[in-house]
Amino acid sequence: MDEFDLIVIGAGAAGLMCAGTAATYGKSVVVIDHAEKAGKKILISGGGRCNFTNRFATAGDFISSNPHFCKSALARFTAADFIGMVERAGIKYHERDHGQLFCDDSAREIVELLLRPCREHGVNMQLNCTIGSIQNNGRFVVDTDRGTFRASALVIATGGLSIPKMGATPFGIRLAEQFGLQIVPTVAGLAPFTFTGREKESLKALAGISLDVSVHCRGKSFAEAMLFTHRGLSGPAMLQISSYWQPGDTLEIDLLPGIDVEALLAEKRQSRPQAMLATILSEQLPKRLVQLLCESHISDMRMSQMSERTMGEVAIRLHCWRLKPNGTEGYRTAEVTVGGIDTNELSSKTMEAKKVPGLYFIGEVVDVTGHLGGFNFQWAWSSGYAAALAIAGHI
């Protein structure tokens, strides 16, 4: 039976951050994961370049039943702190829209950044390792096909349910339930929308078209790109709002954000009275989209025929195109899981379970979900660091 100060289950972003930090502070650590390699989701993230954080990350960029829970960990280890790690390692990176930071070269550099302190401080990596049972008899006892491991501290960093083909499982949720912790029901987040029937067929004809929109649902709005797909709607704007959308909700999409459509049409009626409405709109929107709108929502006519009322109605249609998805693509393509371990069960300062001393939950398995754009990685770094400091006695 192998004895350690800390057992970390999960060799993803949060788990590696926690293991490396705790080991740096002198703790003996074993990391256990059923995957054959560490950091698998890191490697595929950001198109292989890993959107490793967001320069502007704040607590307001996260979804949780308790929106204040993430503040402590985010303040203790900030985006600037992780950027400092990246720069000290000599990793070249660049900034895209909205403060998103990506590696210039490869996500492998981030995995190597996390593995380096693990190697240097003797972290025992047990990959491709299957867990049989976990017990707590004063010390945590983890029975695996590689033997039995014991430690006074156990960190669960098993992630959420998104992308099961990458090995995602409900392991962390089930373990929390085993120890009597409450769970906030989980749903797929940052997932494309799907449609059925006639709406699906009409949108399918627009597959491949992308445009900047503003989408509204449940009091939230995002102004980013929208992409039409063979199944429905994707792109950053749709992925963002999907984390708030609930079955039965209608999306309100502004197809021309920042443009006063009514004023534009009034000007075109004056300057180009013989032009068709579809022609005018095609100068602002993709032609295939205009064709769809004219077939189902807007009557095409000459600009000279448009009354003030008609122009107002067209403006409303374009600024508030209402679509009702039948669902999302679910965990199969979702980037994150919304919900998880109820934050009321955990210390926001240390990530330790209040009912079970020595048991910690970090990363995506917790009911803290970031927006698209590097926020979920920042939560992994921050929560992993907070737990490691607590275990090392520095909190």
JORARA-V586020 format. One record per residue. N is the residue number from 0. RES is the residue in three letters. OMEGA is omega in radians with two decimals (none if undefined). D_CENTER is the distance of its C-alpha to the mean C-alpha in whole Angstrom. Layout:
n->{N & N}
res->{RES & RES}
omega->{OMEGA & OMEGA}
d_center->{D_CENTER & D_CENTER}
//
This chain:
n->{0 & 1 & 2 & 3 & 4 & 5 & 6 & 7 & 8 & 9 & 10 & 11 & 12 & 13 & 14 & 15 & 16 & 17 & 18 & 19 & 20 & 21 & 22 & 23 & 24 & 25 & 26 & 27 & 28 & 29 & 30 & 31 & 32 & 33 & 34 & 35 & 36 & 37 & 38 & 39 & 40 & 41 & 42 & 43 & 44 & 45 & 46 & 47 & 48 & 49 & 50 & 51 & 52 & 53 & 54 & 55 & 56 & 57 & 58 & 59 & 60 & 61 & 62 & 63 & 64 & 65 & 66 & 67 & 68 & 69 & 70 & 71 & 72 & 73 & 74 & 75 & 76 & 77 & 78 & 79 & 80 & 81 & 82 & 83 & 84 & 85 & 86 & 87 & 88 & 89 & 90 & 91 & 92 & 93 & 94 & 95 & 96 & 97 & 98 & 99 & 100 & 101 & 102 & 103 & 104 & 105 & 106 & 107 & 108 & 109 & 110 & 111 & 112 & 113 & 114 & 115 & 116 & 117 & 118 & 119 & 120 & 121 & 122 & 123 & 124 & 125 & 126 & 127 & 128 & 129 & 130 & 131 & 132 & 133 & 134 & 135 & 136 & 137 & 138 & 139 & 140 & 141 & 142 & 143 & 144 & 145 & 146 & 147 & 148 & 149 & 150 & 151 & 152 & 153 & 154 & 155 & 156 & 157 & 158 & 159 & 160 & 161 & 162 & 163 & 164 & 165 & 166 & 167 & 168 & 169 & 170 & 171 & 172 & 173 & 174 & 175 & 176 & 177 & 178 & 179 & 180 & 181 & 182 & 183 & 184 & 185 & 186 & 187 & 188 & 189 & 190 & 191 & 192 & 193 & 194 & 195 & 196 & 197 & 198 & 199 & 200 & 201 & 202 & 203 & 204 & 205 & 206 & 207 & 208 & 209 & 210 & 211 & 212 & 213 & 214 & 215 & 216 & 217 & 218 & 219 & 220 & 221 & 222 & 223 & 224 & 225 & 226 & 227 & 228 & 229 & 230 & 231 & 232 & 233 & 234 & 235 & 236 & 237 & 238 & 239 & 240 & 241 & 242 & 243 & 244 & 245 & 246 & 247 & 248 & 249 & 250 & 251 & 252 & 253 & 254 & 255 & 256 & 257 & 258 & 259 & 260 & 261 & 262 & 263 & 264 & 265 & 266 & 267 & 268 & 269 & 270 & 271 & 272 & 273 & 274 & 275 & 276 & 277 & 278 & 279 & 280 & 281 & 282 & 283 & 284 & 285 & 286 & 287 & 288 & 289 & 290 & 291 & 292 & 293 & 294 & 295 & 296 & 297 & 298 & 299 & 300 & 301 & 302 & 303 & 304 & 305 & 306 & 307 & 308 & 309 & 310 & 311 & 312 & 313 & 314 & 315 & 316 & 317 & 318 & 319 & 320 & 321 & 322 & 323 & 324 & 325 & 326 & 327 & 328 & 329 & 330 & 331 & 332 & 333 & 334 & 335 & 336 & 337 & 338 & 339 & 340 & 341 & 342 & 343 & 344 & 345 & 346 & 347 & 348 & 349 & 350 & 351 & 352 & 353 & 354 & 355 & 356 & 357 & 358 & 359 & 360 & 361 & 362 & 363 & 364 & 365 & 366 & 367 & 368 & 369 & 370 & 371 & 372 & 373 & 374 & 375 & 376 & 377 & 378 & 379 & 380 & 381 & 382 & 383 & 384 & 385 & 386 & 387 & 388 & 389 & 390 & 391 & 392 & 393 & 394}
res->{MET & ASP & GLU & PHE & ASP & LEU & ILE & VAL & ILE & GLY & ALA & GLY & ALA & ALA & GLY & LEU & MET & CYS & ALA & GLY & THR & ALA & ALA & THR & TYR & GLY & LYS & SER & VAL & VAL & VAL & ILE & ASP & HIS & ALA & GLU & LYS & ALA & GLY & LYS & LYS & ILE & LEU & ILE & SER & GLY & GLY & GLY & ARG & CYS & ASN & PHE & THR & ASN & ARG & PHE & ALA & THR & ALA & GLY & ASP & PHE & ILE & SER & SER & ASN & PRO & HIS & PHE & CYS & LYS & SER & ALA & LEU & ALA & ARG & PHE & THR & ALA & ALA & ASP & PHE & ILE & GLY & MET & VAL & GLU & ARG & ALA & GLY & ILE & LYS & TYR & HIS & GLU & ARG & ASP & HIS & GLY & GLN & LEU & PHE & CYS & ASP & ASP & SER & ALA & ARG & GLU & ILE & VAL & GLU & LEU & LEU & LEU & ARG & PRO & CYS & ARG & GLU & HIS & GLY & VAL & ASN & MET & GLN & LEU & ASN & CYS & THR & ILE & GLY & SER & ILE & GLN & ASN & ASN & GLY & ARG & PHE & VAL & VAL & ASP & THR & ASP & ARG & GLY & THR & PHE & ARG & ALA & SER & ALA & LEU & VAL & ILE & ALA & THR & GLY & GLY & LEU & SER & ILE & PRO & LYS & MET & GLY & ALA & THR & PRO & PHE & GLY & ILE & ARG & LEU & ALA & GLU & GLN & PHE & GLY & LEU & GLN & ILE & VAL & PRO & THR & VAL & ALA & GLY & LEU & ALA & PRO & PHE & THR & PHE & THR & GLY & ARG & GLU & LYS & GLU & SER & LEU & LYS & ALA & LEU & ALA & GLY & ILE & SER & LEU & ASP & VAL & SER & VAL & HIS & CYS & ARG & GLY & LYS & SER & PHE & ALA & GLU & ALA & MET & LEU & PHE & THR & HIS & ARG & GLY & LEU & SER & GLY & PRO & ALA & MET & LEU & GLN & ILE & SER & SER & TYR & TRP & GLN & PRO & GLY & ASP & THR & LEU & GLU & ILE & ASP & LEU & LEU & PRO & GLY & ILE & ASP & VAL & GLU & ALA & LEU & LEU & ALA & GLU & LYS & ARG & GLN & SER & ARG & PRO & GLN & ALA & MET & LEU & ALA & THR & ILE & LEU & SER & GLU & GLN & LEU & PRO & LYS & ARG & LEU & VAL & GLN & LEU & LEU & CYS & GLU & SER & HIS & ILE & SER & ASP & MET & ARG & MET & SER & GLN & MET & SER & GLU & ARG & THR & MET & GLY & GLU & VAL & ALA & ILE & ARG & LEU & HIS & CYS & TRP & ARG & LEU & LYS & PRO & ASN & GLY & THR & GLU & GLY & TYR & ARG & THR & ALA & GLU & VAL & THR & VAL & GLY & GLY & ILE & ASP & THR & ASN & GLU & LEU & SER & SER & LYS & THR & MET & GLU & ALA & LYS & LYS & VAL & PRO & GLY & LEU & TYR & PHE & ILE & GLY & GLU & VAL & VAL & ASP & VAL & THR & GLY & HIS & LEU & GLY & GLY & PHE & ASN & PHE & GLN & TRP & ALA & TRP & SER & SER & GLY & TYR & ALA & ALA & ALA & LEU & ALA & ILE & ALA & GLY & HIS & ILE}
omega->{-3.08 & -3.11 & 3.11 & 2.98 & -3.00 & 2.96 & 3.05 & 3.08 & -3.10 & -3.13 & 3.05 & -3.06 & -3.09 & -3.11 & 3.14 & 3.11 & -3.12 & -3.09 & -3.12 & -3.13 & -3.14 & 3.13 & 3.10 & 3.10 & 2.99 & -3.14 & 3.04 & -2.96 & 2.93 & 3.08 & -3.11 & 3.11 & 3.12 & 3.13 & -3.12 & 3.09 & -3.13 & 3.01 & -3.06 & -3.12 & 3.05 & -3.06 & -3.11 & -3.04 & 3.08 & -3.12 & -3.14 & 3.14 & 2.99 & 3.00 & -2.85 & 3.00 & 3.06 & -3.06 & -3.04 & -3.06 & 3.03 & 3.12 & 3.14 & -3.14 & -3.07 & 3.10 & 3.13 & 3.05 & 3.04 & -3.06 & -3.14 & -3.00 & -3.02 & -3.00 & -3.06 & -3.12 & 3.14 & 3.12 & -3.10 & 3.10 & -2.99 & 3.04 & 3.13 & 3.11 & 3.14 & 3.07 & 3.09 & 3.08 & -3.13 & -3.11 & 3.12 & 3.12 & 3.12 & -3.14 & 3.11 & -3.12 & 3.11 & -3.11 & 3.05 & -3.07 & 2.99 & 3.05 & -3.13 & -3.11 & -3.11 & 3.01 & 3.02 & -3.01 & -2.98 & 3.05 & 3.11 & 3.14 & 3.11 & 3.09 & 3.12 & 3.09 & -3.11 & -3.10 & -3.06 & 3.12 & 3.08 & 3.12 & -3.06 & -3.08 & 2.92 & 3.07 & 3.13 & -3.10 & 3.10 & -3.14 & -3.08 & -3.01 & -3.10 & 3.14 & 3.10 & -3.12 & 3.06 & -3.14 & 3.08 & 3.13 & -3.02 & 2.93 & 3.13 & -3.12 & -3.12 & -3.12 & -3.10 & 3.08 & 3.06 & -3.09 & -3.10 & -3.12 & -3.13 & 3.09 & 3.10 & 3.13 & 3.14 & 3.12 & 3.11 & -3.11 & -2.98 & 3.08 & -3.12 & -3.06 & -3.05 & -3.13 & -3.14 & 3.14 & 3.06 & 3.07 & -3.14 & 3.12 & 3.07 & -3.06 & -3.08 & 3.12 & -3.12 & 3.12 & 3.10 & 3.11 & 3.10 & -3.13 & 3.01 & 3.14 & 3.12 & -3.11 & 2.96 & -3.08 & -3.06 & 3.03 & 3.11 & 3.10 & -3.09 & -3.07 & 3.09 & 3.12 & 3.06 & 3.14 & 3.12 & 3.01 & -3.04 & 3.14 & 3.11 & -3.10 & -3.13 & 3.12 & -3.14 & -3.14 & -3.13 & -3.06 & 3.13 & 3.13 & 3.09 & 3.07 & 3.11 & -3.13 & 2.93 & -3.09 & -3.08 & 3.05 & 3.10 & 3.07 & 3.12 & 3.08 & 3.11 & 3.12 & 3.13 & -3.10 & 3.02 & -3.13 & 3.02 & -3.14 & 3.11 & -3.14 & -3.09 & -3.04 & 3.08 & -3.06 & -3.05 & -3.10 & -3.12 & 3.11 & -3.13 & -3.04 & -3.12 & 3.13 & 3.12 & -3.08 & 3.05 & -3.10 & -3.11 & -3.14 & 3.05 & 3.06 & 3.03 & -3.01 & 3.03 & -3.08 & -3.13 & -3.12 & 3.11 & 3.13 & 3.07 & -3.04 & -3.12 & 3.11 & 3.12 & -3.13 & 3.12 & 3.14 & -3.12 & 3.08 & -3.14 & -3.02 & -3.08 & -3.03 & -3.11 & 3.14 & 3.07 & 3.13 & -3.13 & 3.12 & 3.13 & -3.11 & 3.14 & 3.04 & -3.12 & -3.04 & 3.08 & -3.04 & -3.13 & 3.10 & 3.11 & 3.12 & 3.11 & -3.13 & -3.13 & 3.11 & -2.99 & -3.02 & -2.99 & 3.08 & 3.11 & -3.14 & 3.06 & -3.12 & -3.12 & -3.11 & -3.03 & 3.05 & 3.08 & -3.12 & -3.14 & 3.11 & 3.10 & 3.12 & 3.10 & 3.14 & 3.13 & 3.14 & -3.06 & 3.13 & -3.12 & 3.07 & -3.03 & 3.11 & -3.11 & 3.12 & 3.02 & 3.12 & 3.02 & 3.10 & 3.03 & -3.04 & -3.09 & -3.13 & -3.12 & 3.13 & -3.11 & 3.04 & 3.05 & -3.05 & -3.11 & -3.12 & -3.14 & -3.09 & 3.07 & -3.13 & -3.00 & 2.97 & 3.13 & -3.12 & -3.02 & -3.07 & -3.13 & 3.07 & -3.10 & -3.09 & -3.01 & 3.14 & 3.11 & 3.14 & -3.06 & 3.06 & -3.09 & 3.06 & -2.97 & -3.14 & 3.12 & 3.11 & 3.03 & -3.06 & -3.11 & 2.96 & 3.05 & 3.03 & 3.09 & -3.06 & -3.12 & 3.02 & 3.13 & 3.09 & 3.09 & -3.14 & -3.03 & -3.12 & 3.10 & 3.13 & -3.13 & -3.14 & -3.13 & 3.12 & -3.14 & -3.14 & 3.14 & 3.10 & -3.12 & 3.00 & none}
d_center->{38 & 36 & 35 & 33 & 31 & 28 & 26 & 22 & 21 & 18 & 18 & 15 & 13 & 14 & 17 & 19 & 18 & 20 & 23 & 24 & 24 & 26 & 28 & 29 & 30 & 32 & 31 & 31 & 28 & 27 & 24 & 24 & 22 & 23 & 21 & 24 & 22 & 20 & 16 & 16 & 12 & 13 & 15 & 14 & 11 & 11 & 14 & 16 & 16 & 13 & 11 & 12 & 12 & 12 & 16 & 16 & 13 & 15 & 14 & 14 & 10 & 9 & 10 & 13 & 16 & 17 & 16 & 18 & 17 & 15 & 18 & 20 & 18 & 16 & 20 & 21 & 19 & 18 & 16 & 20 & 20 & 18 & 19 & 23 & 22 & 21 & 24 & 26 & 26 & 27 & 23 & 23 & 20 & 20 & 18 & 17 & 16 & 15 & 15 & 13 & 15 & 15 & 18 & 21 & 22 & 20 & 17 & 20 & 21 & 18 & 19 & 22 & 22 & 20 & 23 & 26 & 26 & 26 & 29 & 31 & 31 & 32 & 28 & 29 & 27 & 27 & 25 & 26 & 27 & 27 & 27 & 30 & 30 & 29 & 32 & 32 & 36 & 36 & 34 & 31 & 32 & 30 & 32 & 31 & 32 & 33 & 35 & 34 & 32 & 33 & 31 & 32 & 28 & 25 & 21 & 19 & 16 & 15 & 12 & 10 & 12 & 10 & 12 & 15 & 17 & 15 & 17 & 14 & 17 & 17 & 19 & 18 & 18 & 22 & 23 & 22 & 24 & 27 & 27 & 27 & 24 & 22 & 19 & 17 & 17 & 13 & 12 & 10 & 7 & 6 & 9 & 12 & 15 & 18 & 22 & 25 & 29 & 30 & 27 & 25 & 28 & 29 & 25 & 26 & 28 & 26 & 24 & 23 & 23 & 21 & 21 & 20 & 20 & 19 & 17 & 18 & 18 & 18 & 19 & 16 & 16 & 14 & 17 & 15 & 16 & 17 & 18 & 20 & 20 & 22 & 21 & 19 & 17 & 14 & 13 & 11 & 13 & 12 & 9 & 8 & 11 & 10 & 8 & 12 & 14 & 17 & 19 & 22 & 20 & 22 & 20 & 22 & 21 & 23 & 24 & 26 & 24 & 27 & 30 & 33 & 33 & 36 & 38 & 37 & 39 & 42 & 42 & 42 & 45 & 47 & 47 & 46 & 48 & 48 & 45 & 43 & 40 & 38 & 39 & 38 & 34 & 34 & 34 & 31 & 29 & 29 & 32 & 31 & 29 & 32 & 34 & 32 & 32 & 35 & 36 & 34 & 33 & 36 & 39 & 40 & 44 & 45 & 44 & 48 & 47 & 44 & 45 & 44 & 42 & 41 & 39 & 37 & 36 & 35 & 33 & 32 & 31 & 29 & 27 & 26 & 26 & 25 & 23 & 22 & 20 & 21 & 18 & 14 & 14 & 13 & 12 & 14 & 11 & 8 & 5 & 4 & 7 & 9 & 12 & 14 & 16 & 18 & 18 & 22 & 22 & 21 & 23 & 20 & 22 & 22 & 20 & 23 & 24 & 27 & 28 & 28 & 29 & 28 & 25 & 21 & 18 & 15 & 11 & 9 & 12 & 13 & 12 & 10 & 6 & 5 & 5 & 5 & 8 & 8 & 7 & 5 & 8 & 11 & 10 & 11 & 14 & 15 & 15 & 17 & 19 & 20 & 21 & 23 & 25 & 26 & 27 & 29 & 31 & 30 & 28}
//
